[in-house]
């Protein structure tokens, strides 16, 4: 319950544009929380909808991408990370562009919980859209978002 309140408070005090909140480059913020690399529920198993593989990569200075591999039978998701800011209680607020450079491009706000080599989506909302994830629960399905472990660093 405390974690839920921390997310609510953080979102209330979060500036509308994270890039205006700090002059710290996005790659520096993501490095501080060790977000770069590969993540999965079970790193030893193939990517699938039940075991998404997520790669966070610094493409070039200022250009960070996040790719979600759901397996060979599913289209992957690609995001461009626009800004990031650390929040209290191991939370990270990020702004992304989903499907950058396509007709389906969409700006989104997310909050991740990053703790002990794991990450979990706690909040997601597209600009001008309905909240999709709140307090770590995907509202459309009523299920908790998965906890992803960092691969290659004690990940299973």
C-alpha positions in Angstrom: 0.0 0.0 0.0 2.8 2.4 0.8 4.3 1.7 -2.7 1.0 2.6 -4.3 0.9 5.9 -2.4 4.5 6.6 -3.4 3.5 6.2 -7.1 0.4 8.4 -6.7 2.4 11.2 -4.9 5.3 10.9 -7.5 2.8 11.3 -10.4 1.2 14.3 -8.7 4.5 16.2 -8.4 5.9 15.0 -11.7 6.3 17.8 -14.2 4.2 17.5 -17.4 7.5 17.3 -19.4 10.3 15.4 -17.7 12.9 16.9 -20.0 12.2 20.2 -18.4 12.7 18.8 -14.9 16.3 18.0 -15.3 19.2 18.8 -17.6 20.7 15.3 -16.9 20.9 13.3 -20.1 18.5 10.3 -20.2 21.3 7.9 -20.6 22.9 9.1 -17.4 19.7 8.6 -15.5 19.2 5.1 -16.9 22.8 4.2 -16.1 22.4 5.3 -12.5 19.6 2.7 -12.0 21.4 0.1 -14.2 18.6 -0.1 -16.7 20.7 -0.8 -19.8 20.9 -4.4 -20.9 18.6 -7.4 -21.3 15.6 -8.3 -19.1 13.2 -11.2 -18.9 11.0 -13.1 -16.5 13.3 -16.1 -17.1 16.4 -15.2 -19.1 17.2 -18.9 -19.8 13.9 -19.4 -21.7 12.9 -18.2 -25.2 11.0 -15.0 -25.6 7.2 -15.4 -25.6 4.2 -13.3 -24.5 4.5 -15.0 -21.1 8.2 -14.3 -21.0 8.9 -11.1 -22.8 12.6 -10.2 -23.5 13.3 -6.5 -23.2 16.5 -4.8 -24.4 17.4 -1.3 -23.3 20.2 0.0 -25.6 22.1 3.3 -26.0 22.1 3.6 -29.8 24.1 6.9 -29.8 24.5 9.8 -27.4 21.0 10.9 -26.4 19.3 8.1 -28.3 18.0 5.3 -26.1 15.7 2.5 -27.3 13.7 -0.2 -25.6 12.7 -3.3 -27.6 10.2 -6.0 -26.5 10.6 -9.4 -28.1 7.5 -11.6 -27.6 8.7 -14.5 -29.7 8.8 -15.3 -33.4 5.0 -15.4 -33.8 4.4 -12.0 -32.5 5.3 -8.4 -33.5 7.7 -6.8 -31.2 7.3 -3.4 -29.6 9.8 -0.6 -29.9 10.1 2.5 -27.8 12.4 5.6 -27.9 13.1 6.9 -24.4 12.6 10.7 -24.5 13.3 11.6 -20.8 13.8 10.0 -17.4 13.7 11.2 -13.8 14.4 9.3 -10.6 11.6 9.4 -8.1 11.5 8.3 -4.4 11.3 4.7 -3.3 13.2 3.0 -6.2 10.8 4.5 -8.8 11.8 5.8 -12.2 9.5 8.0 -14.4 10.1 7.9 -18.1 8.5 9.4 -21.2 8.7 7.3 -24.3 7.5 7.2 -27.9 5.9 3.9 -28.8 6.6 2.9 -32.4 8.7 5.9 -33.1 8.7 7.2 -36.7 5.5 5.2 -37.7 1.9 6.2 -38.3 1.1 4.5 -35.0 3.6 6.6 -33.0 2.3 7.3 -29.5 3.8 9.3 -26.6 3.4 7.5 -23.2 4.3 8.1 -19.6 5.6 5.2 -17.5 6.7 4.6 -14.0 9.0 1.6 -13.3 10.0 0.1 -10.0 13.6 -0.9 -10.2 14.9 -3.0 -7.3 17.7 -5.6 -6.7 18.2 -6.4 -10.4 14.5 -6.4 -11.2 12.1 -4.0 -13.0 8.4 -3.8 -13.1 6.0 -1.4 -14.8 3.9 0.3 -12.1 2.1 2.9 -14.3 1.5 3.5 -18.0 -0.6 6.1 -19.8 -0.6 7.3 -23.4 -0.8 11.1 -23.8 -4.5 11.9 -23.9 -5.5 8.3 -23.2 -6.8 6.1 -20.4 -4.4 4.8 -17.8 -3.4 1.3 -18.8 -1.3 0.3 -15.8 -1.9 1.5 -12.3 -0.2 0.4 -9.1 1.4 -2.4 -11.1 -1.8 -3.9 -12.4 -2.7 -3.9 -16.2 -6.2 -2.5 -15.9 -7.6 -4.1 -19.1 -6.8 -7.6 -17.8 -6.7 -7.1 -14.0 -3.4 -8.9 -13.7 -0.1 -7.7 -12.2 2.6 -6.6 -14.5 5.5 -9.1 -14.6 8.7 -8.7 -12.7 11.6 -8.8 -15.1 15.1 -9.8 -14.1 18.3 -8.5 -15.5 19.9 -11.2 -17.7 23.5 -12.1 -17.4 23.8 -10.8 -13.8 22.4 -13.6 -11.7 19.2 -13.8 -13.9 17.7 -17.2 -14.2 
